[in-house]
Amino acid sequence: MKAFKLDDERSVLTWVFRIVSLVAIFAVFAAIGVFVRKGDALHAAMLVATAPLLAYVFSRSWTGLLFTSLERAKRYVEGAEGDHRHEWYSFRGQRVRVFLDEMQRPWFALNEIAFILDVKDEKSTFRHYGPHEYGIPESASERCISEAGLRRLIKYSAHPDAGALGIWLEREVLRMLRNRKEIRATNRARQDG
């Protein structure tokens, strides 16, 4: 059995708060109905005035749930999965995630490159690749292939899209990364100078 942590306690309290506020709203509407039937307009009016307050409390307790899922979706689209950031590039409609290591060198998600070049047997294809070409870099949580590894794979691939992938690599990905690196260097020089 796992230990009960503070985050779990907050989660439980949040759900209790949501349930209580929902029950309170239903109780207010039921009470309004009872008072209207009895003809007690004063108490019914007081409860009608109370209902928006309870609805506000209820909505505030649920917005965290709503916006948390939207925030997760936003992080996914921005390129952050867990602690690992990546960038999205598109090759002929197929997404390719590119992870940057600590030296800002690109590592390409292997499953997406393997799909594009129709690589079936990962072990036999990459058995002679070194750790600088193939592996799991610190910036990713899955197997990736470096720029050098991708160039090598493209060079020896018989797939008809291999040449186009090489052009895409040079024109779309590496040019963009070089431009971004130059902009950062220029901005740093301006800040230092």
N, CA and C of each residue as an Amber inpcrd file, in Angstrom:
protein
   579
   0.8450000  -1.1810000   0.0000000   0.0000000   0.0000000   0.0000000
   0.8850000   1.2360000   0.0000000   0.5700000   2.2040000  -0.8820000
   1.4030000   3.3960000  -0.9660000   1.0370000   4.3990000   0.1210000
   2.0180000   5.2090000   0.4780000   1.8010000   6.2130000   1.5150000
   0.8820000   7.3090000   0.9890000   0.0990000   7.8890000   1.8670000
  -0.8160000   8.9740000   1.5260000  -0.0370000  10.2710000   1.5680000
   0.0770000  10.9290000   0.4230000   0.8760000  12.1480000   0.3340000
  -0.0180000  13.3740000   0.3580000   0.6110000  14.5390000   0.5000000
  -0.1130000  15.7970000   0.5690000  -0.8900000  16.0570000  -0.7150000
  -0.3290000  15.7170000  -1.8650000  -1.0350000  15.9200000  -3.1300000
  -2.2950000  15.0760000  -3.1930000  -2.2260000  13.8320000  -2.6480000
  -3.4040000  12.9760000  -2.6050000  -4.4690000  13.5960000  -1.7170000
  -4.0520000  14.1850000  -0.5990000  -4.9850000  14.8130000   0.3300000
  -5.6900000  15.9920000  -0.3460000  -4.9510000  16.7930000  -1.0810000
  -5.5600000  17.9160000  -1.7990000  -6.5390000  17.4140000  -2.8400000
  -6.1870000  16.3520000  -3.5220000  -7.0660000  15.7890000  -4.5340000
  -8.3670000  15.3060000  -3.9100000  -8.2630000  14.6240000  -2.7880000
  -9.4500000  14.1340000  -2.0840000 -10.3050000  15.3050000  -1.6230000
  -9.6880000  16.3260000  -1.0430000 -10.4420000  17.4900000  -0.5820000
 -11.1160000  18.2150000  -1.7470000 -10.4560000  18.2870000  -2.8670000
 -11.0460000  18.9190000  -4.0480000 -12.2920000  18.1700000  -4.4960000
 -12.2020000  16.8390000  -4.5360000 -13.3680000  16.0630000  -4.9520000
 -14.4900000  16.1480000  -3.9230000 -14.1600000  16.1480000  -2.6610000
 -15.1890000  16.3080000  -1.6260000 -15.8780000  17.6590000  -1.7980000
 -15.0990000  18.7070000  -2.0410000 -15.6380000  20.0420000  -2.2520000
 -16.5640000  20.0700000  -3.4670000 -16.1740000  19.4160000  -4.5310000
 -17.0040000  19.3670000  -5.7360000 -18.3240000  18.6510000  -5.4730000
 -18.2560000  17.5340000  -4.8120000 -19.4660000  16.7540000  -4.5360000
 -20.4050000  17.5320000  -3.6210000 -19.8590000  18.1410000  -2.5680000
 -20.6820000  18.9080000  -1.6360000 -21.3410000  20.0830000  -2.3430000
 -20.6000000  20.7810000  -3.1930000 -21.1880000  21.9250000  -3.8880000
 -22.2730000  21.4750000  -4.8650000 -22.0940000  20.3580000  -5.5240000
 -23.1090000  19.8340000  -6.4290000 -24.3670000  19.4410000  -5.6680000
 -24.2040000  18.7500000  -4.5450000 -25.3520000  18.3700000  -3.7050000
 -26.0690000  19.6140000  -3.1940000 -25.3090000  20.6450000  -2.8220000
 -25.9120000  21.8870000  -2.3250000 -26.7600000  22.5530000  -3.3980000
 -26.2910000  22.5450000  -4.6270000 -27.0680000  23.1470000  -5.7190000
 -28.3810000  22.3970000  -5.9160000 -28.3120000  21.0660000  -5.9300000
 -29.5480000  20.2870000  -6.0670000 -30.4830000  20.5300000  -4.8930000
 -29.9310000  20.6190000  -3.6930000 -30.7560000  20.8740000  -2.5040000
 -31.4330000  22.2410000  -2.5860000 -30.7220000  23.2420000  -3.0750000
 -31.3070000  24.5820000  -3.2170000 -32.4640000  24.5610000  -4.2080000
 -32.2700000  23.8970000  -5.3270000 -33.3630000  23.8440000  -6.3140000
 -34.5620000  23.0540000  -5.7790000 -34.2900000  21.9850000  -5.0540000
 -35.4030000  21.2340000  -4.4490000 -36.1280000  22.0910000  -3.4170000
 -35.3770000  22.8270000  -2.6060000 -36.0020000  23.6890000  -1.5980000
 -36.8010000  24.8200000  -2.2400000 -36.3040000  25.3570000  -3.3340000
 -37.0470000  26.4070000  -4.0540000 -38.3910000  25.8430000  -4.5060000
 -38.3690000  24.6480000  -5.0370000 -39.6150000  24.0080000  -5.4670000
 -40.5870000  23.8100000  -4.3180000 -40.0860000  23.3850000  -3.1650000
 -40.9400000  23.1790000  -1.9870000 -41.5330000  24.5100000  -1.5340000
 -40.7380000  25.5440000  -1.4510000 -41.2230000  26.8480000  -1.0000000
 -42.2230000  27.4530000  -1.9880000 -41.9920000  27.2570000  -3.2710000
 -42.9240000  27.7770000  -4.2710000 -44.2670000  27.0600000  -4.1500000
 -44.2520000  25.7400000  -3.9290000 -45.4910000  24.9790000  -3.7510000
 -46.2700000  25.4410000  -2.5260000 -45.5450000  25.7320000  -1.4420000
 -46.1970000  26.1770000  -0.2090000 -46.6680000  27.6320000  -0.3160000
 -46.1330000  28.3390000  -1.2950000 -46.5070000  29.7410000  -1.4490000
 -45.6420000  30.6880000  -0.6350000 -44.5020000  30.2200000  -0.1380000
 -43.5950000  31.0540000   0.6570000 -42.6000000  31.7230000  -0.2910000
 -42.9840000  32.8710000  -0.8150000 -42.1900000  33.5580000  -1.8190000
 -40.9000000  34.1310000  -1.2420000 -40.9120000  34.5480000   0.0320000
 -39.7240000  35.1460000   0.6370000 -38.5710000  34.1480000   0.6990000
 -38.8260000  32.9700000   1.2470000 -37.7680000  31.9570000   1.3440000
 -37.3290000  31.4690000  -0.0460000 -38.2760000  31.3430000  -0.9600000
 -37.9370000  30.9430000  -2.3250000 -37.0270000  31.9790000  -2.9700000
 -37.3120000  33.2710000  -2.7890000 -36.4840000  34.3390000  -3.3470000
 -35.0930000  34.3180000  -2.7300000 -34.9870000  34.0540000  -1.4290000
 -33.6710000  33.9790000  -0.7760000 -32.8490000  32.8240000  -1.3570000
 -33.5130000  31.7130000  -1.5760000 -32.7930000  30.5710000  -2.1510000
 -32.4220000  30.8240000  -3.6110000 -33.2910000  31.5200000  -4.3450000
 -32.9590000  31.8690000  -5.7270000 -31.7170000  32.7590000  -5.7480000
 -31.6030000  33.6570000  -4.7640000 -30.4200000  34.5210000  -4.6700000
 -29.1920000  33.7260000  -4.2560000 -29.3830000  32.6490000  -3.4970000
 -28.2650000  31.8290000  -3.0320000 -27.7600000  30.8880000  -4.1370000
 -28.6360000  30.4770000  -5.0320000 -28.2670000  29.5000000  -6.0750000
 -27.0980000  29.9750000  -6.9360000 -27.0570000  31.2420000  -7.3950000
 -25.8850000  31.6560000  -8.1890000 -24.5710000  31.5850000  -7.4080000
 -24.6270000  31.8870000  -6.1190000 -23.4170000  31.7980000  -5.3010000
 -22.9200000  30.3560000  -5.2540000 -23.8330000  29.4320000  -5.0010000
 -23.4380000  28.0160000  -4.9670000 -22.9780000  27.5380000  -6.3520000
 -23.6410000  28.0220000  -7.3930000 -23.2080000  27.6520000  -8.7490000
 -21.8100000  28.1810000  -9.0300000 -21.5100000  29.3860000  -8.5460000
 -20.1670000  29.9520000  -8.7190000 -19.1250000  29.0910000  -7.9990000
 -19.4200000  28.7220000  -6.7590000 -18.4980000  27.8740000  -5.9870000
 -18.3020000  26.5440000  -6.7010000 -19.3930000  25.9800000  -7.1930000
 -19.3200000  24.7170000  -7.9100000 -18.4590000  24.8520000  -9.1720000
 -18.6910000  25.9210000  -9.9430000 -17.9250000  26.0950000 -11.1860000
 -16.4490000  26.3310000 -10.9020000 -16.1290000  27.0560000  -9.8380000
 -14.7210000  27.2870000  -9.4760000 -14.0320000  25.9720000  -9.1070000
 -14.7610000  25.0680000  -8.4820000 -14.1430000  23.7960000  -8.1070000
 -13.9080000  22.9070000  -9.3210000 -14.6830000  23.0970000 -10.3920000
 -14.5330000  22.2700000 -11.5800000 -13.6250000  22.8810000 -12.6250000
 -13.3660000  24.1810000 -12.5810000 -12.5290000  24.7830000 -13.6180000
 -11.1020000  24.2630000 -13.5750000 -10.6290000  23.9420000 -12.3770000
  -9.2900000  23.3640000 -12.2820000  -9.2020000  22.0730000 -13.0730000
 -10.2380000  21.2560000 -12.9820000 -10.2710000  19.9970000 -13.7230000
 -10.3080000  20.2620000 -15.2210000 -11.1400000  21.2110000 -15.6390000
 -11.2570000  21.5290000 -17.0510000  -9.9490000  22.0870000 -17.6000000
  -9.3790000  23.0650000 -16.9180000  -8.1900000  23.7170000 -17.4470000
  -6.9370000  22.8690000 -17.2900000  -6.9350000  21.9260000 -16.3810000
  -5.7950000  21.0190000 -16.2600000  -5.6780000  20.1590000 -17.5170000
  -6.7980000  19.6450000 -17.9940000  -6.7370000  18.8220000 -19.2050000
  -6.3720000  19.6790000 -20.4180000  -6.8550000  20.9160000 -20.4670000
  -6.4710000  21.7990000 -21.5670000  -4.9980000  22.1520000 -21.4990000
  -4.4680000  22.3280000 -20.2950000  -3.0460000  22.6290000 -20.1260000
  -2.1930000  21.4440000 -20.5920000  -2.6350000  20.2240000 -20.2810000
  -1.9100000  19.0370000 -20.7530000  -1.8940000  18.9880000 -22.2810000
  -3.0390000  19.2620000 -22.8910000  -3.1130000  19.2650000 -24.3540000
  -2.2060000  20.3520000 -24.9360000  -2.1810000  21.5080000 -24.3010000
  -1.3300000  22.6050000 -24.7710000   0.1490000  22.2130000 -24.6860000
   0.5480000  21.5900000 -23.5650000   1.9370000  21.1640000 -23.4120000
   2.2950000  20.1110000 -24.4610000   1.3470000  19.2300000 -24.7900000
   1.6020000  18.2030000 -25.7860000   1.8490000  18.8380000 -27.1510000
   0.9950000  19.8030000 -27.4960000   1.1480000  20.4690000 -28.7850000
   2.4170000  21.3110000 -28.8080000   2.7530000  21.9510000 -27.6940000
   3.9720000  22.7620000 -27.6370000   5.2270000  21.9140000 -27.6810000
   5.0940000  20.6410000 -27.3920000   6.2600000  19.7730000 -27.4660000
   6.8880000  19.4800000 -26.1250000   6.0880000  19.2400000 -25.1200000
   6.6230000  18.8770000 -23.8110000   5.8880000  17.6410000 -23.3340000
   6.5900000  16.5430000 -23.2590000   6.0250000  15.3050000 -22.7370000
   6.7850000  14.9540000 -21.4760000   6.1210000  15.0790000 -20.3550000
   6.8060000  14.8570000 -19.0910000   7.8650000  15.9230000 -18.8950000
   9.0820000  15.5180000 -18.6290000  10.1830000  16.4590000 -18.4450000
  10.9530000  16.7110000 -19.7420000  10.5300000  16.0770000 -20.8240000
  11.2830000  16.1460000 -22.0650000  10.5960000  17.0690000 -23.0670000
  11.3420000  18.0380000 -23.5770000  10.8220000  18.9670000 -24.5960000
  11.2420000  18.4670000 -25.9700000  10.3780000  18.6600000 -26.9110000
  10.7050000  18.3130000 -28.2850000  10.0410000  19.3060000 -29.2220000
  10.4200000  19.2240000 -30.4640000   9.8450000  20.0650000 -31.5020000
   9.1840000  19.1560000 -32.5240000   8.1880000  19.6970000 -33.1920000
   7.4740000  18.9520000 -34.2180000   7.9320000  19.4160000 -35.5960000
   8.1520000  18.4650000 -36.4540000   8.4050000  18.7530000 -37.8620000
   7.5500000  17.7800000 -38.6680000   7.2480000  18.1440000 -39.8710000
   6.3870000  17.3060000 -40.6960000   7.1140000  16.9210000 -41.9780000
   7.1210000  15.6380000 -42.2390000   7.6710000  15.1340000 -43.4880000
   6.5550000  14.4100000 -44.2310000   6.0720000  15.0200000 -45.3040000
   5.0010000  14.4480000 -46.1330000   3.7910000  14.0130000 -45.3040000
   3.3890000  14.8740000 -44.3940000   2.2180000  14.6060000 -43.5680000
   2.4690000  13.7380000 -42.3530000   3.6540000  13.2100000 -42.2180000
   4.0020000  12.3800000 -41.0570000   4.7680000  13.2340000 -40.0650000
   4.3160000  13.2640000 -38.8300000   5.0230000  14.0540000 -37.8230000
   6.3200000  13.3620000 -37.4320000   7.2920000  14.1910000 -37.1380000
   8.5720000  13.6900000 -36.6510000   8.9530000  14.5580000 -35.4550000
   9.0980000  13.9260000 -34.3170000   9.5210000  14.6650000 -33.1260000
  11.0340000  14.7330000 -33.0830000  11.5410000  15.9120000 -32.7600000
  12.9800000  16.1240000 -32.6790000  13.3060000  16.6040000 -31.2740000
  14.1100000  15.8470000 -30.5790000  14.5640000  16.1930000 -29.2380000
  15.9410000  16.8340000 -29.3500000  16.1800000  17.8460000 -28.5720000
  17.5000000  18.4950000 -28.5680000  18.2250000  18.1100000 -27.2860000
  19.4700000  17.6480000 -27.4300000  20.2350000  17.2980000 -26.2350000
  20.8330000  18.5570000 -25.6110000  21.6440000  18.3770000 -24.5760000
  22.2050000  19.5320000 -23.8460000  23.1100000  20.4010000 -24.7140000
  23.6550000  19.8480000 -25.7780000  24.4930000  20.6140000 -26.7170000
  23.6700000  21.1540000 -27.8890000  22.3460000  21.0270000 -27.8050000
  21.4190000  21.4770000 -28.8410000  21.5610000  20.7060000 -30.1490000
  21.9900000  19.4460000 -30.0410000  22.0610000  18.5810000 -31.2190000
  20.7430000  17.8270000 -31.3540000  20.2480000  17.6780000 -32.5840000
  18.9420000  17.0250000 -32.7590000  19.0260000  15.5020000 -32.6700000
  18.0170000  14.9270000 -32.0260000  17.8090000  13.4900000 -31.9650000
  16.3790000  13.2450000 -32.4410000  16.2110000  12.3620000 -33.3970000
  14.9270000  12.1270000 -34.0260000  14.2750000  10.8820000 -33.4320000
  12.9670000  10.9770000 -33.1450000  12.2360000   9.8310000 -32.5810000
  12.3150000   8.6650000 -33.5620000  12.8730000   7.5590000 -33.0900000
  13.1620000   6.4320000 -33.9720000  11.9030000   5.7980000 -34.5480000
  10.8520000   5.6850000 -33.7510000   9.6570000   5.0100000 -34.2630000
   9.0520000   5.7640000 -35.4470000   9.1780000   7.0930000 -35.4620000
   8.6300000   7.8690000 -36.5690000   9.5250000   7.7810000 -37.8150000
  10.8390000   7.8190000 -37.6150000  11.7670000   7.6650000 -38.7410000
  11.6610000   6.2510000 -39.3070000  11.5470000   5.2640000 -38.4380000
  11.4150000   3.8740000 -38.8960000  10.1290000   3.6870000 -39.6960000
   9.0710000   4.3660000 -39.3100000   7.8180000   4.2840000 -40.0570000
   7.9790000   4.8900000 -41.4470000   8.6340000   6.0410000 -41.5230000
   8.8170000   6.7240000 -42.8170000   9.6660000   5.8820000 -43.7630000
  10.7680000   5.3260000 -43.2540000  11.6810000   4.5500000 -44.1030000
  11.3730000   3.0530000 -44.0940000  10.2840000   2.6790000 -43.4650000
   9.8270000   1.2930000 -43.4480000  10.8870000   0.3430000 -42.8840000
  11.4940000   0.7430000 -41.7690000  12.4770000  -0.1080000 -41.0960000
  11.7100000  -1.1210000 -40.2530000  11.8920000  -2.3900000 -40.5430000
  11.1370000  -3.4470000 -39.8510000  11.8730000  -3.9920000 -38.6260000
  13.1480000  -4.2940000 -38.8080000  13.9110000  -4.9470000 -37.7420000
  14.9090000  -3.9480000 -37.1540000  14.5550000  -3.3960000 -36.0250000
  15.3930000  -2.3580000 -35.4100000  16.7590000  -2.9040000 -34.9870000
  16.7770000  -4.0860000 -34.3930000  18.0490000  -4.6250000 -33.8770000
  19.0650000  -4.8630000 -34.9830000  18.6380000  -5.4730000 -36.0740000
  19.6030000  -5.7550000 -37.1400000  19.9910000  -4.4860000 -37.9020000
  19.0790000  -3.5390000 -38.0200000  19.3880000  -2.3140000 -38.7530000
  20.4080000  -1.4590000 -38.0070000  20.2800000  -1.3770000 -36.6960000
  21.1110000  -0.4530000 -35.9210000  22.1960000  -1.1510000 -35.0880000
  22.4950000  -2.4090000 -35.3830000  23.4670000  -3.1360000 -34.5590000
  24.8810000  -2.5730000 -34.6570000  25.2320000  -1.9270000 -35.7790000
  26.5790000  -1.3780000 -35.9450000  26.6390000   0.1250000 -35.6620000
  25.5460000   0.6810000 -35.2060000  25.5120000   2.1150000 -34.9030000
  26.0860000   2.3410000 -33.5060000  26.8300000   3.4160000 -33.3540000
  27.4100000   3.7410000 -32.0620000  26.4320000   4.5060000 -31.1760000
  26.8090000   4.7110000 -29.9110000  25.9250000   5.4240000 -28.9880000
  25.7200000   6.8920000 -29.3600000  26.6090000   7.4370000 -30.1830000
  26.4350000   8.8190000 -30.6410000  25.4600000   8.8980000 -31.8260000
  25.0530000   7.7220000 -32.3500000  24.1290000   7.6870000 -33.4870000
  22.7530000   7.1310000 -33.1300000  22.7090000   6.2540000 -32.1260000
  21.4730000   5.5370000 -31.8220000  21.4070000   5.2770000 -30.3290000
  20.2790000   5.5550000 -29.7270000  20.1090000   5.2940000 -28.3030000
  19.0260000   6.1710000 -27.7090000  19.0490000   6.2730000 -26.3910000
  18.0880000   7.1150000 -25.6780000  18.8570000   8.2720000 -25.0600000
  18.7930000   9.4500000 -25.6760000  19.5080000  10.6050000 -25.1040000
  18.8190000  11.0850000 -23.8330000  19.5080000  11.8950000 -23.0480000
  18.9290000  12.4090000 -21.8110000  17.7220000  13.2850000 -22.0690000
  17.6250000  13.8650000 -23.2500000  16.5280000  14.7740000 -23.5720000
  15.2680000  14.0500000 -24.0300000  15.2950000  12.7210000 -24.0750000
  14.1290000  11.9620000 -24.5460000  13.8860000  10.7610000 -23.6480000
  12.7140000  10.1900000 -23.7800000  12.3730000   9.0120000 -22.9860000
  12.1720000   7.7860000 -23.8760000  12.5970000   7.8660000 -25.1010000
  12.4450000   6.7590000 -26.0450000  13.6690000   6.6830000 -26.9510000
  13.7510000   5.6020000 -27.7080000  14.8840000   5.4310000 -28.6130000
  14.8500000   6.4940000 -29.7070000  16.0240000   7.0490000 -29.9600000
  16.1610000   8.1050000 -30.9690000  17.3850000   7.8310000 -31.8210000
  17.4570000   8.5670000 -32.9100000  18.5990000   8.4780000 -33.8030000
  19.1230000   9.9030000 -34.0040000  20.4270000  10.0630000 -33.9190000
  21.0300000  11.3950000 -34.0250000  21.0660000  11.8410000 -35.4870000
  21.5300000  13.0550000 -35.6900000  21.6700000  13.5620000 -37.0600000
  22.6220000  12.6740000 -37.8530000  23.7460000  12.3190000 -37.2530000
  24.7230000  11.4570000 -37.9410000  24.1120000  10.0860000 -38.2300000
  23.3860000   9.5540000 -37.2700000  22.7380000   8.2590000 -37.4740000
  21.6770000   8.3140000 -38.5520000  20.9240000   9.4200000 -38.5930000
  19.8970000   9.5600000 -39.6220000  20.5300000   9.7030000 -41.0010000
  21.6100000  10.4640000 -41.0920000  22.3040000  10.5970000 -42.3830000
  22.8100000   9.2240000 -42.8550000  23.3390000   8.4550000 -41.9340000
  23.8390000   7.1140000 -42.2680000  22.6940000   6.2090000 -42.7100000
  21.5790000   6.2860000 -41.9990000  20.4150000   5.4660000 -42.3470000
  19.8900000   5.8410000 -43.7320000  19.8260000   7.1350000 -44.0030000
  19.3530000   7.6120000 -45.3130000  20.2990000   7.1560000 -46.4220000
  21.5900000   7.2400000 -46.1570000  22.5950000   6.8850000 -47.1660000
  22.4670000   5.4280000 -47.6200000  22.2060000   4.5360000 -46.6750000
  22.1620000   3.1070000 -47.0050000  20.7440000   2.5730000 -47.1770000
  19.7470000   3.4390000 -47.1110000  18.3620000   2.9890000 -47.2450000
  17.9900000   2.8420000 -48.7150000  17.2370000   1.8050000 -49.0140000
  16.7470000   1.5860000 -50.3840000  15.3240000   2.1290000 -50.5530000
  14.7790000   2.7130000 -49.5170000  13.4050000   3.2280000 -49.5730000
  13.3210000   4.4090000 -50.5450000  12.2610000   4.5020000 -51.3350000
  12.1600000   5.5960000 -52.3060000  12.0870000   6.9930000 -51.6800000
  11.6790000   7.1050000 -50.4280000  11.6020000   8.4080000 -49.7680000
  12.8960000   8.8110000 -49.0680000  13.9180000   7.9820000 -49.1430000
  15.1650000   8.2730000 -48.4240000  15.8100000   9.5700000 -48.9160000
  15.8630000   9.7680000 -50.2040000  16.4550000  10.9960000 -50.7460000
  15.6740000  12.2350000 -50.3310000  14.3590000  12.1410000 -50.4000000
  13.5090000  13.2660000 -49.9890000  13.6590000  13.5400000 -48.4940000
  13.8500000  12.4890000 -47.7080000  14.0520000  12.6710000 -46.2670000
  15.3680000  13.3980000 -45.9990000  16.4020000  13.0850000 -46.7810000
  17.6770000  13.7860000 -46.6350000  17.5580000  15.2700000 -46.9630000
  16.8270000  15.5710000 -48.0170000  16.6010000  16.9800000 -48.3750000
  15.7890000  17.6710000 -47.2940000  14.7500000  17.0100000 -46.8040000
  13.9260000  17.5500000 -45.7130000  14.7820000  17.8210000 -44.4830000
  15.6760000  16.8730000 -44.1610000  16.5480000  17.0330000 -43.0030000
  17.3780000  18.3060000 -43.1310000  17.9660000  18.4970000 -44.2870000
  18.8470000  19.6600000 -44.4950000  18.0600000  20.9600000 -44.5850000
  17.0040000  20.9740000 -45.3710000  16.2920000  22.2290000 -45.6440000
  15.3090000  22.6380000 -44.5520000  14.6290000  21.6860000 -43.9900000
  13.5850000  22.0230000 -43.0160000  14.1030000  22.0410000 -41.5810000
  14.7530000  20.9690000 -41.1780000  15.1080000  20.8210000 -39.7720000
  16.4070000  21.5400000 -39.4360000  17.4930000  21.1410000 -40.0930000
  18.7990000  21.6830000 -39.7150000  18.9160000  23.1780000 -40.0040000
  18.3400000  23.6360000 -41.1040000  18.3730000  25.0730000 -41.4050000
  17.6390000  25.8530000 -40.3100000  16.4910000  25.3450000 -39.8780000
  15.7190000  26.0000000 -38.8260000  16.5060000  26.0300000 -37.5170000
  17.1310000  24.9230000 -37.1720000  17.9040000  24.8630000 -35.9300000
  19.1290000  25.7780000 -35.9820000  19.7980000  25.8310000 -37.1330000
  20.9520000  26.7330000 -37.2780000  20.5250000  28.1910000 -37.1690000
  19.4340000  28.5410000 -37.8220000  18.9350000  29.9170000 -37.7400000
  18.6010000  30.2930000 -36.2970000  17.9600000  29.3970000 -35.6050000
  17.5980000  29.6540000 -34.2110000  18.8450000  29.8130000 -33.3390000
  19.8580000  28.9830000 -33.6150000  21.1110000  29.0680000 -32.8610000
  21.7990000  30.4070000 -33.1030000  21.8000000  30.8480000 -34.3670000
  22.4080000  32.1450000 -34.7040000  21.6570000  33.2910000 -34.0410000
  20.3480000  33.2260000 -34.0140000  19.5490000  34.2780000 -33.3690000
  19.8590000  34.3320000 -31.8780000  19.9500000  33.1700000 -31.2480000
  20.2860000  33.1400000 -29.8090000  21.6650000  33.7310000 -29.5610000
  22.6280000  33.3780000 -30.4110000  23.9890000  33.9040000 -30.2470000
  23.9880000  35.4170000 -30.4300000  23.2460000  35.9110000 -31.4110000
  23.1610000  37.3630000 -31.6310000  22.5220000  38.0640000 -30.4490000
  21.4640000  37.4940000 -29.9400000  20.7800000  38.0840000 -28.7700000
  21.6840000  38.0830000 -27.5430000  22.4440000  36.9980000 -27.3710000
  23.3800000  36.9420000 -26.2330000  24.4670000  37.9930000 -26.3650000
  24.9610000  38.1750000 -27.5910000  26.0050000  39.1710000 -27.8350000
  25.4800000  40.5720000 -27.5630000  24.2270000  40.8200000 -27.9320000
  23.6310000  42.1380000 -27.6580000  23.4560000  42.3700000 -26.1510000
  23.0490000  41.3240000 -25.4490000  22.8660000  41.4620000 -23.9980000
  24.1910000  41.6600000 -23.2810000  25.2110000  40.9430000 -23.7410000
  26.5310000  41.0660000 -23.0980000  27.2210000  42.3810000 -23.4460000
  26.9730000  42.8800000 -24.6350000  27.7010000  44.0480000 -25.1390000
  27.0000000  45.3060000 -24.8470000
